[in-house]
């Protein structure tokens, strides 16, 4: 891809995107916590706008009671959000294949013919293995 995406094309791909401050607010953490998540490859983002500011898809967050698909707990009123746990291994796998952050975002949010859905939807549904098999096919 030669042309970098703008805010509207990023949002069209990933849905609601949040700057680091907004993401930290949704997650209930500090900017340092968001930077740590980026460094640990638990999330990826992309800089858009003028000035270019890092934005992260809101879909990278999930309600805490749904974080473990094998043990979904009853919804709690506090609405606590956490980073989708299965995202980190998927991001690391894609980065190991030399995909850029934008390529990773595009892959996660684009319907995959092997999966018959988007990888991010399947990660939310707890289908980590299928997503990782599809990612492996990129090699």
Secondary structure as the mmCIF struct_conf table of DSSP 4:
data_model
#
loop_
_struct_conf.conf_type_id
_struct_conf.id
_struct_conf.beg_label_comp_id
_struct_conf.beg_label_asym_id
_struct_conf.beg_label_seq_id
_struct_conf.end_label_comp_id
_struct_conf.end_label_asym_id
_struct_conf.end_label_seq_id
BEND BEND1 UNK A 3 UNK A 3
HELX_LH_PP_P HELX_LH_PP_P1 UNK A 4 UNK A 5
HELX_RH_AL_P HELX_RH_AL_P1 UNK A 7 UNK A 14
BEND BEND2 UNK A 15 UNK A 16
STRN STRN1 UNK A 17 UNK A 19
HELX_RH_AL_P HELX_RH_AL_P2 UNK A 20 UNK A 27
TURN_TY1_P TURN_TY1_P1 UNK A 28 UNK A 28
BEND BEND3 UNK A 29 UNK A 29
HELX_RH_AL_P HELX_RH_AL_P3 UNK A 31 UNK A 39
TURN_TY1_P TURN_TY1_P2 UNK A 40 UNK A 41
BEND BEND4 UNK A 42 UNK A 42
STRN STRN2 UNK A 46 UNK A 48
TURN_TY1_P TURN_TY1_P3 UNK A 49 UNK A 52
STRN STRN3 UNK A 53 UNK A 57
HELX_RH_3T_P HELX_RH_3T_P1 UNK A 58 UNK A 60
STRN STRN4 UNK A 61 UNK A 63
HELX_RH_3T_P HELX_RH_3T_P2 UNK A 64 UNK A 66
BEND BEND5 UNK A 67 UNK A 68
HELX_RH_3T_P HELX_RH_3T_P3 UNK A 69 UNK A 71
HELX_LH_PP_P HELX_LH_PP_P2 UNK A 72 UNK A 75
TURN_TY1_P TURN_TY1_P4 UNK A 77 UNK A 78
STRN STRN5 UNK A 81 UNK A 83
TURN_TY1_P TURN_TY1_P5 UNK A 85 UNK A 86
HELX_RH_AL_P HELX_RH_AL_P4 UNK A 87 UNK A 96
TURN_TY1_P TURN_TY1_P6 UNK A 97 UNK A 98
HELX_RH_AL_P HELX_RH_AL_P5 UNK A 101 UNK A 109
BEND BEND6 UNK A 110 UNK A 110
STRN STRN6 UNK A 111 UNK A 112
TURN_TY1_P TURN_TY1_P7 UNK A 113 UNK A 116
STRN STRN7 UNK A 117 UNK A 118
HELX_RH_AL_P HELX_RH_AL_P6 UNK A 119 UNK A 124
TURN_TY1_P TURN_TY1_P8 UNK A 125 UNK A 126
HELX_RH_AL_P HELX_RH_AL_P7 UNK A 128 UNK A 136
TURN_TY1_P TURN_TY1_P9 UNK A 137 UNK A 138
#
